[in-house]
Amino acid sequence: MTDLSPRTCPVCGTKVSAQATTCIICGASLGEEPEAEALPSRAPARRSQWLFWLAAVAVAALVLGTAYWLLGPLFFPQWAPVPTPTVTPTRTATPKATATPTPTPTETPTPTPLPPRAHQVQPNDTLSGIAVRYDTTVEEIIALNPGINPDALQIGQVLLIPPARPTPTPSPIPGTVTPTPTPGDYIIHVVAPGETLISIAQKYSVTVSLIRAANPEIPAGSDVIRVNQPLIIPLGTPMPTPTPTPNPYATPTPIPPYPPPPLLYPPDGAVFGGPDAVIALQWASVAVLRPNEWYELRITRPGMPTVRVRTRTTAYRLPADLFPPPGSQAREFRWEVRVVRETRSGNFITASEEGLTRRFLWLESPPTPAPSPTP
C-alpha cells in the first residue's frame, strides 16, 4: 500500500508530495533510498546550488555591463565621453615690405631759342659801338661772325648780333590759371608813363579783376605796374553808346590820331632762314578800334611790291610765298603798323601817328648757331 503521508526533501527540507520523485526546488532525487544513504549527498547538492547562482549573477552582470557600454551613449548622451579638441596651430602671416614709390622726374621745359639779329655796317661804325648799341659784347659778336676783321669793317657788311636777353618773368602764383586768349578776343597794351590799372581798365571798358586774371605776373593785392610793361587786355562787350543825330550844319570835330602801335616781335635786325621758317609779326594794341578802323601792316622788300594787310588782331604770320627766290640778294624785309580808317567814300586814311619801322633778314638757309664759349 502506498504511503500518502507528506514528506520533506532530504536535501533542502522543502515539503514535497508523497508521489514526487524529485524536489522542484533543489532537484534532489526523492527515491526510496534509505535515509542513511541520502544524508551524505546533501552537502554536495547545496554547493552546486550556490555555484549555479553565482554563475547566473556573473552572466547577468556581464550582459548588463555590455549593454550599458553599447547602448548607454544612445539613451544618455550626456554620459558620452567628450573628445578633447585638438588645437590647430595658427600660422602667423609674415608682413611683406612695402615698396617705396619712385618719384617721377618732372620734365623741365626747354625754352625756344631766339633767332640772332642782324646789323648792316654803316659809315663810322665800330665793333665796340655796335656792341653797346645792341647791349652785347665784342666777343659775342666775333663768335657769331668768325673771320671778320674787327679793325676793318666794310660798309654794307651784314653782321649777326646775339639775340636780346629776355626779361625774366616772375613765377605765377600757385592756384591761378593763366587764360589762353584767342586772337581777336584780347589786345596787348604797353603801359605808358602815368597810367594805372584803373585808368587802363576804364580806357578799355573792362574791370581790374579781368586784367589781373589775364596777367598773373601782377602781384596779388598790388596795383604796381611798370612803364613799357605789356599787358593782356581781354575785350569784353562794349557798352552801347547812343548815336547822336547828325546835324547837317554842324562842323565835324576831327578825331585825334591814335599813338603809333608799339612793335613787339621780332626784334629789329632778327635773322630767319629757310622757306619753312615761322615768322610771326606782333604789335601792341593802342585802343578798342571802331567798326570802320583796322590795323594796317605794311611789308616791303627791294624788288617786291608793298604788301598791305588789314586786320583787327595784333599779330600776322608771313606766308611762305613771300620767301625770296633762291639766289636773290634782296633778303631784307621792312615792316611797320599803323591804324587806318575807312571813309564814307570807301577810301582808307591814316588814323595814327607815324611809328617805327623794323627790319629782318630771311636768308636762304637757317643760320648756323655759334658754339657757346667754354669757361
C-alpha positions as CSV (number, residue, x, y, z in Angstrom):
1,M,0.0,0.0,0.0
2,T,1.3,3.3,-1.0
3,D,2.2,5.8,1.7
4,L,0.4,9.1,1.1
5,S,1.7,11.0,4.1
6,P,3.5,14.3,3.4
7,R,7.3,14.2,3.4
8,T,10.2,16.6,3.0
9,C,13.2,16.8,0.7
10,P,16.1,15.4,2.5
11,V,18.5,18.0,0.9
12,C,16.7,21.3,1.2
13,G,14.0,20.4,3.6
14,T,11.2,21.5,1.3
15,K,7.8,19.8,1.7
16,V,7.0,17.6,-1.3
17,S,4.1,15.3,-2.2
18,A,4.1,11.7,-1.5
19,Q,4.4,10.7,-5.1
20,A,7.2,13.2,-6.0
21,T,10.4,11.6,-7.1
22,T,12.4,14.8,-7.5
23,C,12.5,18.1,-5.5
24,I,11.3,21.0,-7.5
25,I,13.5,23.4,-5.6
26,C,16.9,21.8,-5.5
27,G,16.4,18.9,-7.9
28,A,17.4,16.2,-5.4
29,S,16.1,12.7,-6.0
30,L,13.2,11.6,-3.7
31,G,13.7,7.9,-4.4
32,E,13.3,5.1,-1.9
33,E,16.9,5.2,-0.9
34,P,17.4,4.6,2.7
35,E,17.7,7.8,4.8
36,A,21.1,6.7,5.8
37,E,22.4,6.9,2.2
38,A,20.7,10.3,1.4
39,L,22.2,12.3,4.2
40,P,25.8,12.1,2.9
41,S,24.9,13.7,-0.6
42,R,23.2,16.8,1.0
43,A,26.4,19.0,1.2
44,P,27.5,18.5,-2.5
45,A,24.0,19.3,-3.7
46,R,24.0,22.6,-1.7
47,R,27.4,23.6,-3.1
48,S,26.3,23.0,-6.7
49,Q,23.3,25.2,-6.0
50,W,25.4,28.1,-4.9
51,L,27.7,27.7,-7.9
52,F,24.7,27.9,-10.1
53,W,23.5,31.1,-8.6
54,L,27.0,32.7,-8.7
55,A,27.3,31.8,-12.4
56,A,23.9,33.2,-13.1
57,V,24.8,36.5,-11.3
58,A,28.1,36.7,-13.2
59,V,26.4,36.2,-16.6
60,A,23.8,38.8,-15.7
61,A,26.4,41.3,-14.7
62,L,28.4,40.7,-17.9
63,V,25.2,41.2,-20.0
64,L,24.2,44.4,-18.2
65,G,27.8,45.8,-18.5
66,T,28.0,45.1,-22.2
67,A,24.5,46.6,-22.7
68,Y,25.4,49.7,-20.7
69,W,28.6,50.2,-22.7
70,L,26.9,49.8,-26.1
71,L,23.5,51.4,-25.5
72,G,24.4,54.0,-22.8
73,P,25.5,56.8,-25.2
74,L,22.3,56.4,-27.2
75,F,19.9,56.8,-24.3
76,F,22.1,59.0,-22.2
77,P,24.0,61.4,-24.4
78,Q,25.4,63.4,-21.5
79,W,27.2,60.4,-20.4
80,A,29.0,60.0,-23.7
81,P,32.7,60.9,-23.5
82,V,33.5,64.3,-24.9
83,P,36.5,64.2,-27.2
84,T,39.3,66.6,-26.3
85,P,39.7,69.1,-29.2
86,T,43.0,69.2,-30.9
87,V,44.5,72.7,-31.0
88,T,45.4,73.6,-34.6
89,P,48.4,75.9,-34.7
90,T,47.6,79.3,-36.3
91,R,50.0,80.4,-39.0
92,T,51.2,83.9,-38.4
93,A,51.5,85.9,-41.7
94,T,54.9,87.3,-42.3
95,P,54.5,91.1,-43.2
96,K,55.8,92.0,-46.6
97,A,57.9,95.0,-47.1
98,T,56.0,97.9,-48.7
99,A,57.7,99.2,-51.8
100,T,58.7,102.8,-51.7
101,P,57.2,104.7,-54.7
102,T,59.9,106.1,-57.0
103,P,59.2,109.8,-57.7
104,T,58.6,110.6,-61.3
105,P,61.1,113.2,-62.5
106,T,59.4,116.4,-63.7
107,E,60.4,117.4,-67.2
108,T,62.0,120.8,-67.5
109,P,60.5,122.7,-70.4
110,T,63.2,123.7,-73.0
111,P,62.9,127.3,-74.0
112,T,62.8,128.1,-77.7
113,P,66.0,129.9,-78.6
114,L,65.5,133.3,-80.1
115,P,67.0,134.0,-83.6
116,P,70.0,136.2,-83.9
117,R,69.7,139.8,-85.0
118,A,71.4,141.4,-88.0
119,H,73.2,144.7,-88.4
120,Q,74.3,146.3,-91.7
121,V,77.5,148.2,-91.2
122,Q,77.1,152.0,-91.7
123,P,79.9,154.6,-92.2
124,N,81.8,155.3,-89.0
125,D,80.5,152.1,-87.3
126,T,82.9,150.3,-84.9
127,L,82.6,146.9,-83.4
128,S,82.5,148.3,-79.8
129,G,79.9,150.9,-80.8
130,I,77.7,148.2,-82.3
131,A,78.1,146.1,-79.2
132,V,77.0,149.0,-77.0
133,R,74.0,149.7,-79.2
134,Y,72.7,146.1,-79.0
135,D,73.6,145.6,-75.3
136,T,76.1,142.8,-76.0
137,T,79.9,142.4,-76.1
138,V,82.5,142.4,-78.8
139,E,83.5,138.8,-78.1
140,E,79.9,137.6,-78.6
141,I,79.7,139.4,-82.0
142,I,83.0,137.9,-83.1
143,A,81.8,134.4,-82.0
144,L,78.8,134.7,-84.3
145,N,80.8,136.2,-87.2
146,P,84.1,134.1,-87.5
147,G,86.6,135.5,-90.0
148,I,85.7,139.2,-89.6
149,N,88.4,141.8,-89.0
150,P,87.3,143.9,-86.0
151,D,89.5,146.8,-87.1
152,A,88.4,146.9,-90.8
153,L,84.6,146.7,-91.1
154,Q,83.2,147.1,-94.6
155,I,80.3,149.4,-95.2
156,G,77.2,147.4,-96.1
157,Q,78.5,144.3,-94.4
158,V,75.9,142.3,-92.5
159,L,76.9,141.2,-89.0
160,L,75.0,138.7,-86.9
161,I,74.1,140.1,-83.4
162,P,73.3,137.8,-80.4
163,P,69.6,137.8,-79.6
164,A,68.3,140.1,-76.9
165,R,68.4,138.8,-73.4
166,P,64.8,138.0,-72.3
167,T,63.5,139.7,-69.2
168,P,62.8,137.1,-66.5
169,T,59.1,136.6,-65.8
170,P,58.1,136.1,-62.2
171,S,56.7,132.7,-61.4
172,P,52.9,132.5,-61.4
173,I,51.0,132.4,-58.1
174,P,50.0,128.8,-57.2
175,G,46.3,128.2,-57.8
176,T,45.9,130.8,-60.5
177,V,45.1,129.8,-64.1
178,T,46.5,131.8,-66.9
179,P,43.8,132.1,-69.6
180,T,44.7,131.3,-73.1
181,P,43.3,134.2,-75.2
182,T,42.1,133.7,-78.7
183,P,43.3,136.2,-81.4
184,G,40.6,138.8,-81.7
185,D,39.4,138.4,-78.1
186,Y,42.3,140.3,-76.5
187,I,44.8,143.1,-77.2
188,I,48.2,143.9,-75.8
189,H,48.6,147.3,-74.1
190,V,52.0,148.8,-73.4
191,V,52.0,150.8,-70.1
192,A,52.7,154.4,-70.7
193,P,54.1,156.8,-68.1
194,G,51.4,157.9,-65.6
195,E,49.0,155.1,-66.3
196,T,47.5,152.8,-63.6
197,L,45.4,149.7,-63.7
198,I,42.3,151.6,-63.0
199,S,42.9,154.1,-65.8
200,I,43.7,151.3,-68.2
201,A,40.6,149.4,-67.2
202,Q,38.4,152.5,-67.8
203,K,40.1,153.1,-71.1
204,Y,39.1,149.6,-72.5
205,S,35.8,149.3,-70.5
206,V,36.9,146.3,-68.6
207,T,37.3,145.5,-64.9
208,V,40.6,145.4,-63.0
209,S,39.9,141.8,-62.0
210,L,39.8,140.7,-65.6
211,I,43.2,142.4,-66.2
212,R,44.6,140.7,-63.2
213,A,43.3,137.3,-64.3
214,A,44.9,137.7,-67.7
215,N,48.2,138.9,-66.3
216,P,49.3,136.7,-63.4
217,E,52.7,138.4,-63.2
218,I,51.0,141.3,-61.4
219,P,51.5,140.7,-57.6
220,A,48.3,139.8,-55.8
221,G,46.8,142.8,-54.0
222,S,49.1,145.3,-55.7
223,D,48.4,147.8,-58.4
224,V,52.1,148.4,-59.2
225,I,52.9,148.3,-62.9
226,R,56.0,149.5,-64.7
227,V,56.4,151.6,-67.8
228,N,56.7,149.7,-71.1
229,Q,55.2,146.6,-69.5
230,P,53.0,144.7,-71.9
231,L,49.6,143.8,-70.5
232,I,47.0,141.4,-72.0
233,I,43.6,143.2,-72.1
234,P,40.6,140.8,-72.5
235,L,38.0,142.5,-74.6
236,G,34.5,142.4,-73.1
237,T,31.2,143.5,-74.6
238,P,31.5,147.3,-75.1
239,M,28.7,149.4,-73.6
240,P,26.4,150.7,-76.4
241,T,26.7,154.4,-76.8
242,P,23.7,156.3,-78.2
243,T,24.3,157.5,-81.7
244,P,23.6,161.2,-81.9
245,T,21.5,162.6,-84.8
246,P,23.9,164.2,-87.2
247,N,23.5,167.9,-87.7
248,P,24.0,168.8,-91.3
249,Y,25.0,172.3,-90.4
250,A,27.5,171.3,-87.7
251,T,31.2,171.3,-88.4
252,P,32.6,167.7,-87.8
253,T,35.0,167.6,-84.9
254,P,38.2,165.8,-86.0
255,I,39.1,162.7,-84.2
256,P,42.6,162.9,-82.6
257,P,45.0,160.4,-84.1
258,Y,46.0,157.2,-82.2
259,P,49.5,156.7,-81.0
260,P,51.7,154.5,-83.2
261,P,51.2,150.8,-82.4
262,P,54.3,149.5,-80.5
263,L,56.1,146.8,-82.4
264,L,56.8,143.7,-80.2
265,Y,58.3,140.8,-82.2
266,P,60.6,140.1,-83.9
267,P,63.3,142.5,-82.6
268,D,64.9,144.8,-85.0
269,G,67.6,143.0,-87.1
270,A,66.3,139.5,-86.5
271,V,67.5,136.7,-88.8
272,F,65.4,133.8,-90.1
273,G,66.4,131.1,-92.6
274,G,64.8,128.6,-94.9
275,P,61.3,128.7,-96.6
276,D,59.8,126.8,-93.6
277,A,60.8,129.5,-91.0
278,V,57.9,130.7,-88.8
279,I,57.8,134.5,-88.9
280,A,55.0,136.0,-86.8
281,L,54.9,139.8,-86.6
282,Q,53.4,141.1,-83.4
283,W,52.5,144.5,-82.1
284,A,50.6,146.0,-79.2
285,S,47.1,147.5,-79.3
286,V,46.5,151.2,-79.0
287,A,42.8,151.2,-78.2
288,V,39.5,149.5,-78.9
289,L,39.1,150.2,-82.6
290,R,35.9,151.5,-84.1
291,P,33.9,149.4,-86.6
292,N,35.5,151.3,-89.5
293,E,39.1,151.1,-88.2
294,W,41.8,148.4,-88.8
295,Y,45.4,147.8,-88.2
296,E,47.3,148.1,-91.5
297,L,50.6,146.1,-91.7
298,R,53.0,147.2,-94.5
299,I,55.8,144.8,-95.6
300,T,58.4,145.9,-98.1
301,R,61.4,144.3,-99.8
302,P,63.6,145.6,-102.6
303,G,62.2,144.3,-105.9
304,M,58.8,143.4,-104.4
305,P,55.6,145.5,-104.3
306,T,54.4,146.6,-100.9
307,V,52.2,144.1,-99.1
308,R,49.3,145.7,-97.2
309,V,47.3,143.6,-94.6
310,R,44.4,145.0,-92.7
311,T,43.3,143.1,-89.6
312,R,41.8,143.7,-86.2
313,T,44.2,141.4,-84.4
314,T,47.7,142.2,-83.2
315,A,49.6,139.5,-85.0
316,Y,50.2,138.3,-88.5
317,R,52.2,135.3,-89.8
318,L,54.1,135.7,-93.0
319,P,53.0,133.3,-95.8
320,A,55.6,131.1,-97.4
321,D,55.1,132.8,-100.8
322,L,56.9,135.9,-99.5
323,F,60.1,133.9,-99.2
324,P,62.7,135.4,-101.6
325,P,63.7,133.1,-104.5
326,P,67.0,131.2,-104.2
327,G,70.0,133.2,-105.3
328,S,68.3,136.6,-104.5
329,Q,70.5,139.1,-102.7
330,A,67.5,141.3,-101.6
331,R,66.5,139.5,-98.4
332,E,66.0,142.3,-96.1
333,F,62.4,143.0,-95.1
334,R,61.0,146.1,-93.5
335,W,57.6,146.3,-91.7
336,E,55.5,148.9,-89.9
337,V,52.0,149.0,-88.5
338,R,49.5,151.9,-88.4
339,V,45.8,152.5,-87.8
340,V,43.7,153.2,-90.8
341,R,40.1,154.4,-91.0
342,E,37.6,153.8,-93.8
343,T,35.7,156.9,-95.0
344,R,32.2,157.0,-96.4
345,S,33.6,157.0,-99.9
346,G,35.4,153.7,-99.3
347,N,38.9,155.1,-99.1
348,F,41.3,154.4,-96.2
349,I,43.1,157.2,-94.4
350,T,45.8,157.0,-91.7
351,A,44.4,157.4,-88.2
352,S,47.5,157.1,-86.1
353,E,50.8,158.8,-85.7
354,E,53.8,157.6,-87.7
355,G,55.7,154.9,-85.9
356,L,58.9,153.0,-86.1
357,T,60.0,150.7,-88.9
358,R,61.7,147.4,-88.1
359,R,63.6,145.1,-90.4
360,F,64.6,141.4,-90.5
361,L,66.6,139.1,-92.8
362,W,65.1,136.0,-94.4
363,L,68.1,134.0,-95.5
364,E,68.1,131.1,-98.0
365,S,69.1,128.6,-95.2
366,P,68.9,128.7,-91.4
367,P,71.9,130.4,-89.8
368,T,74.4,128.1,-88.1
369,P,74.4,128.9,-84.4
370,A,77.9,129.7,-83.0
371,P,79.1,127.3,-80.2
372,S,78.8,128.6,-76.7
373,P,82.2,129.6,-75.3
374,T,83.6,127.1,-72.8
375,P,84.5,128.7,-69.4
